[in-house]
Amino acid sequence: MLREKAEDLKETMESVSKLSSDRLNALEQALPLAEHFFDTHNVLNQWMDALEDEMAVLDSPASKCYFLSLGEILPSCFSMPLTTISKF
């Protein structure tokens, strides 16, 4: 009976160890993706803040035209490298 409990504990320990290892591998793979997302979000947020500042200066008819051109530019920004987006 003691031997069975020890064997059960050993199996449980091995199972927990395997699950922990799998979880660690997943997190190690996710970290660079999360960092890239964070950096990209910051760049895009800074770009949008600058755009808002620029829009505040423009009068209403000009801003309407600017938004039309922005509608053409913005979708292509998502396929550009981050250094290109910051040039807008």
C-alpha positions in Angstrom: 0.0 0.0 0.0 2.8 2.4 0.8 4.6 1.5 -2.4 1.4 2.2 -4.4 1.0 5.7 -2.8 4.7 6.4 -3.5 4.2 5.3 -7.1 1.1 7.5 -7.4 3.0 10.5 -6.0 5.8 9.9 -8.4 3.4 9.8 -11.4 1.7 13.0 -10.2 5.1 14.7 -9.8 6.1 13.6 -13.3 2.8 14.8 -14.7 3.1 18.2 -13.0 6.7 18.5 -14.1 5.8 17.8 -17.7 2.9 20.3 -17.6 5.1 23.0 -16.0 7.8 22.4 -18.7 5.2 22.7 -21.5 3.8 25.9 -19.9 7.3 27.4 -19.6 8.0 26.6 -23.2 4.8 28.3 -24.3 5.5 31.4 -22.2 9.1 31.6 -23.5 7.7 31.6 -27.1 5.1 34.1 -26.3 7.4 36.6 -24.6 9.1 37.9 -27.8 5.7 38.2 -29.5 4.3 40.2 -26.6 7.3 42.5 -26.6 6.9 43.1 -30.3 3.2 43.8 -29.8 4.0 46.2 -27.0 6.6 48.1 -29.0 4.4 48.2 -32.1 1.5 49.5 -30.0 3.7 52.3 -28.5 4.9 53.4 -32.0 1.3 53.4 -33.4 0.0 55.2 -30.3 2.7 57.9 -30.7 1.9 58.3 -34.3 -1.8 58.6 -33.6 -1.1 61.2 -30.9 1.0 63.2 -33.4 -1.8 62.9 -35.9 -4.4 64.2 -33.4 -2.2 67.2 -32.6 -1.9 67.9 -36.3 -5.7 67.5 -36.8 -6.4 70.0 -34.0 -4.5 72.6 -36.1 -6.4 72.0 -39.3 -9.8 73.6 -40.0 -12.8 71.4 -40.7 -12.7 71.2 -44.6 -9.0 70.4 -44.6 -9.4 67.7 -41.9 -12.1 66.0 -44.0 -9.7 65.8 -47.0 -6.9 64.7 -44.7 -9.1 61.9 -43.3 -9.9 60.8 -46.9 -6.2 60.5 -47.6 -5.6 58.8 -44.2 -8.2 56.2 -45.1 -6.0 55.3 -48.1 -2.7 55.4 -46.1 -3.6 53.7 -42.9 -4.4 50.2 -44.2 -1.0 50.1 -45.9 0.7 51.1 -42.7 0.0 47.8 -41.1 2.2 46.1 -43.8 5.0 48.6 -43.4 8.0 48.2 -41.2 7.7 50.3 -38.0 10.4 52.7 -39.1 8.2 53.7 -42.1 5.1 54.4 -40.0 7.0 56.8 -37.8 7.8 58.9 -40.9 4.2 59.9 -41.3 
